[in-house]
C-alpha cells in the first residue's frame, strides 16, 4: 500500500504563497486584502489517475513531477473521502474482470458535497456490448455498496454513459442552497469549500451595486446564479455547449428568473457590443435592453485579450477572477489606467502548490 502524505506545515506554505503573491502586486494601491485558506485534506473534488497493470495486480498511479517516475497511489488524502472510498472499492471489482480491465489506462473521478460520484473509465480499445454488460454489473455492485455513482466508458471517438454524464452538486452559500449540474469532462471548480468562499466574497462585494451584470466565461453559471440576487438582470456568456446546457438547467432548477446565458466567446461578445459583427445566436437578444454597470470576468490562464480589456474598461465596476496572478498583473496594468482597485482576495484552490486564485474588485475613476 502506498500513501501520498500531506505536508504538516500548510499554514506556513499558505502564508509564504500569500506573501509572494502580494509582492507581485506591490506596484498597485490595494486598500483591502483578504486571504481564504483551504481545508488541509480531502478538499479536491476531482482526481485523474493512470492505471498500472502488473500481472494480476492493478492499481492507480501518478507521475512524479520532478523525475517523471510513476508513483503507486492507494490513498489520496487531498481528494474527497468519497473519491478515496471509490478508489479502494473499484479495484477489486476490476482486477479479475477481463472485459473491464483490458486496455484500461485511466480512471477519472468527479465527486460532490451532495454525495454523487461520477467515474469515467478510459480505454485504448473500442468498447463493445460485452464491455457494456460488464459495466452495468460494475455500476450495480457499486450502487449496492452505497455509492450514488454514475459510470462512463471512454475510448477514441467513443463515449458510453450508463445513465447520464453529470452529477448535481449542492452548495450552501450565505444560508441559501444552490444546485449546480456538473458535466463530465467540462470545467468545474476543483475545491468546493473555496468555491463557496469565492461566491460568498463576490456576493458581498457586489451588494448595493446598481443596474445589470455582464459576465464573461460563465461556465455552468457558477457566479451568475449566485450573484443574480444583487442585480436587476444578468447577461452571461459561455462558448462550451455542454456548459451552456448545464447553465440553463441550473438557472431553471434554482428558480432564477433574471439570468440569460448566451453561447458566445468573450471575443465574439466584444465584436457584438462594438457593432463589428452580427450573430444569429443574438437574434432574440437586444443588447441595448441591458444596462450593465458591472462586468465579471473569469478568464482562462492567459487572461484577457486587448479588445476585451478595452471593452470591459467602459464599465463602472469590474470583478476579475483570475487563476493566474501573472496574467492578472498584466491586465491590471491596463485596467488601472481607468479604474482603481477597491478590494483584492486570495483563494487557495490548490493547497501545497504554487497556484493561487485571485479576485479583484475595481471601480471606475471619477
C-alpha positions as CSV (number, residue, x, y, z in Angstrom):
1,X,0.0,0.0,0.0
2,X,1.3,3.4,-0.9
3,X,0.0,6.7,0.5
4,X,0.8,10.2,-0.7
5,X,1.5,12.1,2.6
6,X,0.2,15.6,3.1
7,X,2.8,18.1,4.4
8,X,2.2,19.1,8.0
9,X,3.1,22.8,7.5
10,X,0.1,24.0,5.5
11,X,-0.2,27.4,7.2
12,X,3.5,28.1,6.6
13,X,3.2,27.2,3.0
14,X,0.0,29.2,2.6
15,X,1.5,32.3,4.3
16,X,4.5,32.1,2.0
17,X,2.3,31.9,-1.1
18,X,0.3,34.9,0.1
19,X,3.4,36.9,0.8
20,X,4.9,36.1,-2.7
21,X,1.6,37.0,-4.5
22,X,1.2,40.3,-2.6
23,X,4.7,41.2,-3.7
24,X,3.7,40.6,-7.3
25,X,1.1,43.4,-7.0
26,X,3.1,45.8,-4.9
27,X,3.1,48.4,-7.7
28,X,-0.7,48.8,-7.2
29,X,-2.5,50.6,-4.4
30,X,-4.8,48.0,-2.8
31,X,-6.7,49.1,0.3
32,X,-8.0,45.7,1.3
33,X,-6.5,42.2,1.1
34,X,-8.4,39.1,2.2
35,X,-7.0,35.6,2.2
36,X,-9.0,32.4,2.3
37,X,-7.2,29.2,3.3
38,X,-8.4,25.7,2.2
39,X,-9.1,22.7,4.3
40,X,-5.8,20.9,4.7
41,X,-7.1,17.5,3.4
42,X,-9.9,15.9,1.4
43,X,-10.6,19.2,-0.4
44,X,-10.2,18.2,-4.1
45,X,-13.5,17.3,-5.8
46,X,-12.0,15.6,-8.8
47,X,-9.0,13.4,-9.5
48,X,-7.5,11.6,-12.5
49,X,-5.2,8.5,-12.3
50,X,-3.4,6.4,-14.8
51,X,-3.8,2.7,-14.3
52,X,-0.9,0.3,-13.9
53,X,-1.1,-3.4,-14.8
54,X,1.4,-5.7,-13.3
55,X,0.4,-9.4,-13.7
56,X,-2.8,-9.8,-11.7
57,X,-2.2,-6.5,-9.9
58,X,-4.0,-3.3,-10.9
59,X,-3.5,0.0,-9.2
60,X,-3.8,3.7,-9.6
61,X,-0.6,5.7,-10.4
62,X,0.5,9.3,-10.8
63,X,3.8,10.6,-12.1
64,X,6.3,12.5,-10.0
65,X,6.6,16.0,-11.5
66,X,10.3,16.1,-10.7
67,X,11.6,12.8,-12.1
68,X,8.6,11.6,-14.1
69,X,8.7,8.3,-12.3
70,X,5.4,6.6,-11.6
71,X,4.1,6.5,-8.1
72,X,1.5,4.0,-6.9
73,X,-1.4,5.6,-5.2
74,X,-3.6,3.6,-2.8
75,X,-4.6,6.6,-0.6
76,X,-5.0,10.1,-1.9
77,X,-5.7,12.4,1.1
78,X,-6.1,15.6,-0.9
79,X,-9.1,14.1,-2.6
80,X,-12.5,13.8,-1.0
81,X,-13.3,10.9,1.2
82,X,-15.8,9.8,-1.4
83,X,-13.1,9.5,-4.1
84,X,-10.8,7.6,-1.7
85,X,-13.6,5.2,-0.9
86,X,-14.3,4.6,-4.5
87,X,-10.7,4.1,-5.4
88,X,-10.5,1.3,-2.9
89,X,-13.8,-0.3,-3.8
90,X,-13.5,-0.3,-7.6
91,X,-10.1,-2.1,-8.0
92,X,-11.2,-5.5,-6.6
93,X,-14.2,-5.3,-9.0
94,X,-12.0,-4.6,-12.0
95,X,-9.0,-6.8,-11.1
96,X,-10.2,-10.1,-12.4
97,X,-12.8,-8.8,-14.9
98,X,-11.0,-9.0,-18.2
99,X,-13.6,-7.1,-20.4
100,X,-13.4,-4.1,-18.0
101,X,-9.7,-4.4,-17.2
102,X,-8.3,-5.0,-20.7
103,X,-6.6,-1.9,-22.0
104,X,-8.0,0.3,-19.2
105,X,-5.4,3.1,-18.9
106,X,-7.1,5.8,-16.9
107,X,-9.9,6.4,-14.3
108,X,-11.3,9.9,-13.6
109,X,-13.4,10.7,-10.6
110,X,-15.7,13.6,-10.1
111,X,-17.3,13.9,-6.6
112,X,-19.7,16.3,-4.9
113,X,-20.6,17.6,-1.5
114,X,-24.1,16.2,-2.3
115,X,-22.7,12.7,-2.3
116,X,-22.9,12.0,-6.0
117,X,-20.0,10.4,-7.8
118,X,-19.1,10.1,-11.5
119,X,-16.5,7.6,-12.6
120,X,-15.0,7.6,-16.1
121,X,-13.2,4.5,-17.3
122,X,-10.9,5.4,-20.2
123,X,-9.6,2.8,-22.7
124,X,-7.2,2.1,-25.5
125,X,-9.8,-0.1,-27.2
126,X,-13.2,0.1,-28.8
127,X,-16.0,-0.6,-26.2
128,X,-18.5,-3.3,-27.2
129,X,-21.6,-5.0,-25.9
130,X,-19.6,-7.3,-23.7
131,X,-18.0,-4.3,-22.1
132,X,-21.4,-2.6,-21.7
133,X,-22.9,-5.7,-20.0
134,X,-20.0,-5.9,-17.5
135,X,-20.0,-2.2,-16.9
136,X,-23.7,-2.3,-15.9
137,X,-22.9,-5.0,-13.4
138,X,-20.0,-3.0,-12.1
139,X,-22.2,0.0,-11.5
140,X,-24.8,-2.1,-9.8
141,X,-22.2,-3.5,-7.4
142,X,-21.0,0.0,-6.6
143,X,-24.6,1.0,-6.0
144,X,-25.1,-2.0,-3.7
145,X,-22.1,-0.7,-1.7
146,X,-23.9,2.6,-1.1
147,X,-22.3,4.8,-3.8
148,X,-24.6,7.2,-5.7
149,X,-22.5,6.6,-8.8
150,X,-22.7,7.3,-12.5
151,X,-20.4,5.4,-14.8
152,X,-19.0,6.4,-18.2
153,X,-16.8,4.5,-20.6
154,X,-14.5,6.4,-23.0
155,X,-12.3,5.4,-25.9
156,X,-11.2,7.0,-29.1
157,X,-14.2,8.8,-30.7
158,X,-16.5,6.8,-28.3
159,X,-18.4,7.7,-25.1
160,X,-20.9,5.5,-23.3
161,X,-22.9,6.8,-20.4
162,X,-24.7,4.1,-18.4
163,X,-27.3,6.5,-17.2
164,X,-26.1,10.1,-17.6
165,X,-22.8,12.1,-17.8
166,X,-23.3,14.6,-15.0
167,X,-23.6,15.0,-11.2
168,X,-25.7,17.6,-9.4
169,X,-23.8,19.4,-6.7
170,X,-25.4,21.3,-3.8
171,X,-23.7,24.3,-2.2
172,X,-25.0,26.4,0.7
173,X,-24.0,30.0,0.3
174,X,-25.0,32.6,2.9
175,X,-27.8,30.3,4.1
176,X,-29.2,29.6,0.6
177,X,-28.9,26.2,-1.1
178,X,-27.9,26.2,-4.8
179,X,-27.9,23.2,-7.2
180,X,-25.2,23.1,-9.8
181,X,-25.2,20.5,-12.6
182,X,-21.6,19.5,-13.4
183,X,-20.9,17.7,-16.6
184,X,-18.2,15.1,-17.1
185,X,-15.1,16.4,-18.9
186,X,-16.3,20.0,-18.5
187,X,-14.7,22.6,-16.2
188,X,-15.9,22.6,-12.6
189,X,-14.4,24.3,-9.6
190,X,-11.9,21.8,-8.1
191,X,-12.2,22.8,-4.4
192,X,-15.9,23.1,-3.3
193,X,-15.0,24.8,0.1
194,X,-13.0,27.5,-1.7
195,X,-15.7,27.9,-4.4
196,X,-18.2,28.7,-1.6
197,X,-15.8,31.2,-0.2
198,X,-15.4,32.8,-3.7
199,X,-19.1,33.0,-4.2
200,X,-19.7,34.5,-0.8
201,X,-17.0,37.1,-1.4
202,X,-18.5,38.0,-4.8
203,X,-22.0,38.3,-3.4
204,X,-20.8,40.6,-0.5
205,X,-18.6,42.9,-2.7
206,X,-21.4,43.4,-5.3
207,X,-24.2,44.2,-2.8
208,X,-25.6,47.7,-3.4
209,X,-24.4,48.0,-7.0
210,X,-26.9,49.2,-9.4
211,X,-28.1,48.1,-12.8
212,X,-27.4,44.8,-14.6
213,X,-24.4,42.5,-14.6
214,X,-22.5,41.3,-17.6
215,X,-20.4,38.1,-17.1
216,X,-17.9,36.6,-19.5
217,X,-16.7,33.0,-19.3
218,X,-19.6,31.9,-17.1
219,X,-19.2,28.2,-17.4
220,X,-22.1,26.4,-15.8
221,X,-23.4,29.6,-14.2
222,X,-21.4,29.3,-11.0
223,X,-21.2,33.0,-10.4
224,X,-24.1,34.2,-12.5
225,X,-26.7,32.3,-10.5
226,X,-25.3,33.2,-7.0
227,X,-25.0,36.9,-8.0
228,X,-28.4,37.3,-9.6
229,X,-29.8,38.4,-6.3
230,X,-27.7,41.6,-6.4
231,X,-28.7,42.8,-10.0
232,X,-31.8,43.6,-12.0
233,X,-30.6,41.3,-14.8
234,X,-27.6,39.1,-15.6
235,X,-26.4,38.6,-19.1
236,X,-23.7,35.9,-19.2
237,X,-21.7,34.3,-22.0
238,X,-20.0,30.9,-22.4
239,X,-18.7,29.1,-25.6
240,X,-18.7,25.4,-24.5
241,X,-22.1,23.8,-25.4
242,X,-22.1,21.4,-22.5
243,X,-21.5,24.2,-20.0
244,X,-24.2,26.3,-21.6
245,X,-26.7,23.4,-21.4
246,X,-25.7,22.9,-17.7
247,X,-26.1,26.6,-17.0
248,X,-29.6,26.6,-18.5
249,X,-30.6,23.7,-16.3
250,X,-29.0,25.4,-13.2
251,X,-31.0,28.6,-13.9
252,X,-34.2,26.6,-14.0
253,X,-33.6,24.3,-11.0
254,X,-32.6,27.2,-8.8
255,X,-35.7,29.2,-10.0
256,X,-33.6,32.2,-11.1
257,X,-35.6,34.4,-13.4
258,X,-33.3,37.3,-14.2
259,X,-30.3,35.4,-15.8
260,X,-29.8,34.9,-19.6
261,X,-27.0,32.7,-21.0
262,X,-25.6,33.3,-24.5
263,X,-23.3,30.9,-26.3
264,X,-20.7,33.4,-27.3
265,X,-17.0,33.7,-26.6
266,X,-15.7,36.9,-24.9
267,X,-14.2,37.9,-28.2
268,X,-17.5,37.4,-30.1
269,X,-19.4,39.4,-27.5
270,X,-16.9,42.2,-27.8
271,X,-17.5,42.2,-31.5
272,X,-21.2,42.3,-31.0
273,X,-21.1,45.2,-28.5
274,X,-18.8,47.1,-30.8
275,X,-21.2,46.5,-33.7
276,X,-18.3,44.8,-35.6
277,X,-20.3,41.7,-36.4
278,X,-23.8,40.3,-36.2
279,X,-24.6,36.8,-34.7
280,X,-27.6,34.6,-35.3
281,X,-27.3,33.5,-31.7
282,X,-28.2,37.1,-30.7
283,X,-31.3,37.4,-32.9
284,X,-33.6,37.2,-29.9
285,X,-31.5,39.4,-27.6
286,X,-31.4,43.1,-27.7
287,X,-28.2,44.2,-26.0
288,X,-29.4,47.7,-25.5
289,X,-32.1,46.3,-23.2
290,X,-29.4,45.6,-20.7
291,X,-27.9,48.4,-18.6
292,X,-24.8,46.8,-17.3
293,X,-22.8,48.9,-14.9
294,X,-20.8,45.9,-13.7
295,X,-18.9,43.2,-15.5
296,X,-17.4,40.0,-14.1
297,X,-14.7,38.1,-15.9
298,X,-13.2,34.7,-15.1
299,X,-10.8,34.1,-18.0
300,X,-8.5,31.1,-18.7
301,X,-4.9,31.2,-17.6
302,X,-3.8,33.5,-20.5
303,X,-6.0,36.3,-19.2
304,X,-7.9,38.8,-21.4
305,X,-7.1,39.9,-24.9
306,X,-6.6,43.6,-25.6
307,X,-10.0,44.1,-27.3
308,X,-11.8,42.6,-24.3
309,X,-9.8,44.7,-21.9
310,X,-10.8,47.8,-23.8
311,X,-14.4,46.7,-23.8
312,X,-14.7,46.0,-20.0
313,X,-12.8,49.2,-19.1
314,X,-16.0,51.0,-20.2
315,X,-18.0,49.6,-17.2
316,X,-18.3,51.3,-13.8
317,X,-17.4,48.2,-11.8
318,X,-15.2,45.2,-12.7
319,X,-15.0,41.9,-10.9
320,X,-12.0,40.0,-12.1
321,X,-11.5,36.3,-11.0
322,X,-8.1,35.0,-12.0
323,X,-6.4,31.6,-11.9
324,X,-3.1,33.1,-13.0
325,X,-1.6,36.0,-10.9
326,X,1.0,36.8,-13.7
327,X,-1.6,37.5,-16.4
328,X,-3.8,39.2,-13.9
329,X,-0.9,41.6,-13.1
330,X,-0.5,42.3,-16.9
331,X,-4.2,43.0,-17.3
332,X,-4.3,45.2,-14.2
333,X,-1.6,47.4,-15.6
334,X,-4.1,48.3,-18.4
335,X,-7.2,48.4,-16.2
336,X,-5.8,50.7,-13.6
337,X,-5.5,53.4,-16.2
338,X,-9.2,53.8,-16.0
339,X,-10.1,52.1,-12.7
340,X,-8.9,51.9,-9.1
341,X,-8.6,48.7,-7.1
342,X,-11.1,48.6,-4.2
343,X,-10.7,45.1,-2.9
344,X,-8.5,42.0,-3.6
345,X,-8.8,38.5,-2.3
346,X,-6.7,35.3,-2.5
347,X,-8.3,31.8,-2.5
348,X,-6.2,28.7,-2.1
349,X,-7.8,26.4,-4.6
350,X,-4.7,24.2,-4.8
351,X,-3.0,23.8,-1.4
352,X,0.6,22.6,-1.4
353,X,1.2,24.0,-4.9
354,X,2.3,27.5,-6.1
355,X,-1.1,28.1,-7.7
356,X,-3.4,30.8,-6.1
357,X,-6.7,32.1,-7.3
358,X,-7.1,35.9,-7.1
359,X,-10.2,38.1,-7.1
360,X,-10.2,41.8,-7.6
361,X,-12.9,44.5,-7.5
362,X,-12.2,47.7,-9.4
363,X,-14.3,50.9,-9.8
364,X,-14.0,53.5,-12.5
365,X,-12.0,56.6,-11.7
366,X,-14.3,59.6,-11.3
